[in-house]
Amino acid sequence: MAVTGGCLCGAVRFSIDAPAIVTRECWCRVCQYLGAGSSAVNACFPSSALTVQGQLQDYQSIADSGNRMHRRFCPVCGTPVFSAAESRPHLVFVRVGTLDDPEGAAPDMAIWTASAPSWACIDPDIPRVEGQPPPAA
């Protein structure tokens, strides 16, 4: 069964014909900016399994890890949809909030926890990594 999702306004829709490799709650400062103060929860999938309908805008930045990231978002409503690292083009990191059914995409790990604010609520039942974790695949 394909994983499906899209942006807030519906101008962008996507489907992914593969299960998530890993889902991580990221507390790096970049994800806090993108998440308006909280973490970002990203599910990692093979990029070859992703099909997108609609146009996406691309914003490039350097992540706290040092990787050059392509952050793709809806140019109509601004919803961040997914990102991809130039160093790992075979992977795509989809924002769990864009999934039609985010219930099945709970984080497996919290990363960059050393950057989390003191008030952050991080699930005590998942592993924590203070910085960059080992590669997902």
C-alpha positions as CSV (number, residue, x, y, z in Angstrom):
1,M,0.0,0.0,0.0
2,A,1.4,3.4,-1.0
3,V,2.0,6.2,1.5
4,T,0.2,9.3,0.4
5,G,0.2,13.0,1.4
6,G,0.3,16.5,0.3
7,C,0.4,20.2,1.2
8,L,-2.1,22.3,3.1
9,C,-3.8,23.8,0.0
10,G,-3.8,20.6,-2.1
11,A,-1.7,22.0,-5.0
12,V,1.0,19.3,-4.2
13,R,0.2,15.6,-3.8
14,F,2.6,12.7,-3.5
15,S,2.7,9.0,-3.2
16,I,5.5,6.7,-2.0
17,D,5.6,3.0,-3.0
18,A,7.9,1.8,-0.2
19,P,7.9,1.6,3.6
20,A,9.8,4.2,5.6
21,I,13.4,3.3,6.3
22,V,13.4,5.3,9.6
23,T,11.5,8.1,11.1
24,R,13.4,10.7,13.2
25,E,12.3,13.6,15.4
26,C,15.0,16.3,14.6
27,W,15.9,19.1,17.1
28,C,18.7,20.7,15.0
29,R,18.4,24.5,14.9
30,V,17.4,24.4,11.2
31,C,14.5,22.1,11.9
32,Q,13.4,24.3,14.8
33,Y,13.3,27.3,12.4
34,L,11.3,25.2,9.9
35,G,9.1,23.9,12.6
36,A,8.3,27.3,14.0
37,G,10.0,26.5,17.3
38,S,9.5,22.8,17.7
39,S,11.1,19.7,16.2
40,A,10.6,18.4,12.7
41,V,9.5,14.7,12.3
42,N,10.9,13.3,9.1
43,A,10.3,9.9,7.6
44,C,13.1,8.6,5.3
45,F,12.1,6.8,2.1
46,P,14.0,5.7,-1.1
47,S,13.8,8.7,-3.5
48,S,13.1,6.3,-6.3
49,A,9.7,5.4,-4.7
50,L,8.5,9.0,-4.6
51,T,6.0,10.4,-7.2
52,V,5.0,14.0,-6.9
53,Q,2.0,15.8,-8.6
54,G,2.2,19.5,-8.7
55,Q,5.0,22.0,-8.6
56,L,7.5,22.4,-5.8
57,Q,9.8,25.3,-5.0
58,D,13.4,24.5,-3.9
59,Y,15.3,26.2,-1.1
60,Q,18.9,25.2,-0.6
61,S,20.7,25.5,2.7
62,I,23.5,23.9,4.8
63,A,22.2,21.7,7.6
64,D,23.8,21.5,11.1
65,S,25.3,18.3,9.8
66,G,27.2,20.2,7.1
67,N,25.2,18.6,4.3
68,R,23.8,20.7,1.5
69,M,20.0,20.2,1.7
70,H,17.3,20.8,-1.0
71,R,14.2,21.7,0.9
72,R,11.1,21.4,-1.3
73,F,7.9,23.2,-0.4
74,C,4.6,24.2,-2.0
75,P,4.9,27.6,-3.7
76,V,1.2,28.4,-3.1
77,C,0.8,27.7,0.6
78,G,4.4,27.3,1.8
79,T,4.0,23.9,3.3
80,P,7.4,22.2,3.7
81,V,6.9,18.8,2.0
82,F,10.3,17.0,1.9
83,S,14.1,17.5,1.8
84,A,17.0,15.7,0.2
85,A,20.7,15.8,1.0
86,E,23.1,16.2,-2.0
87,S,25.3,13.6,-0.3
88,R,22.5,11.0,-0.2
89,P,20.5,11.5,-3.4
90,H,18.9,8.0,-3.0
91,L,17.0,9.2,0.0
92,V,14.2,11.7,0.6
93,F,13.0,13.0,4.0
94,V,9.3,13.6,4.1
95,R,7.7,15.8,6.7
96,V,5.4,13.5,8.6
97,G,2.8,16.3,9.0
98,T,2.2,16.1,5.2
99,L,1.2,12.4,5.3
100,D,-2.5,11.7,4.9
101,D,-2.2,9.2,7.8
102,P,0.7,10.3,10.1
103,E,-0.5,7.9,12.8
104,G,1.8,5.1,11.5
105,A,4.9,7.3,11.3
106,A,5.9,7.8,15.0
107,P,9.6,8.7,15.4
108,D,12.1,5.8,16.0
109,M,14.7,8.2,17.3
110,A,15.2,11.8,18.5
111,I,18.3,13.5,17.0
112,W,20.2,16.7,17.6
113,T,18.8,16.6,21.2
114,A,21.7,18.7,22.4
115,S,20.1,21.6,20.4
116,A,16.6,21.1,21.9
117,P,15.3,23.8,24.3
118,S,14.9,22.8,27.9
119,W,11.1,22.7,27.5
120,A,11.2,20.2,24.7
121,C,9.0,17.1,25.2
122,I,11.0,14.2,23.9
123,D,9.6,10.7,24.1
124,P,11.6,8.9,26.8
125,D,10.9,5.5,25.1
126,I,12.9,6.3,21.9
127,P,16.7,6.5,21.5
128,R,18.3,10.0,21.7
129,V,21.3,11.2,19.8
130,E,22.8,14.5,20.8
131,G,24.0,15.3,17.2
132,Q,24.1,13.7,13.8
133,P,23.0,10.0,13.8
134,P,24.6,7.3,11.7
135,P,23.3,7.2,8.1
136,A,19.8,5.8,7.6
137,A,20.8,3.8,4.6
